[in-house]
Amino acid sequence: MIREICRDEAFLAQKAEPATPDDLQIAADLLETLQHHKNSCVGMAANMIGSNRRIIAFDNEGTYMVMFNPEIIRKSGPYDTAEGCLSLIGIRPARRWKSIKVRWHSEKFQERLKTFTGWTAQIVQHEIDHCEGIII
């Protein structure tokens, strides 16, 4: 189900609760909402649709990917940039990393590890910030 975009900064500033297998419908709604906004958005976190769970969905080089409980475990190559967000007005400065290694759970709650670089790494970092309650 396509959900309304949350713009409440007090809600968005809360750290997300860990996702569980009971949250699969939230992930499905997140993915459907992201696809609905594909012309103006490349990634979303569950808090952007009003669910305070640690789930993100993003465009991974042309294929949508969902992560449950993502965490960055290694990063390198810091740089400064500016980003927009569907939940917020305007463009804001952000510190990002050129390469990140992420640990997360798949839809079957199996642990996964992958290194992301470039634009995809930037998207993932933005969405993980949402999970941490960081408003860029």
Buried (B, 14 or more C-beta within 10 A) or exposed (E): EEBEBBEEEEBBEEEBBEBEEEBBEBBBBBBBBBBEBEEEBBBBBBBBBBBBBBBBBBBBEEEBBBBBBBEBEEBEEEEEBEBBBBBBEEEEEBEBBBEBBBBBBEEEEEEEEBEBEEEBBBBBBBBBBBBBBBBB
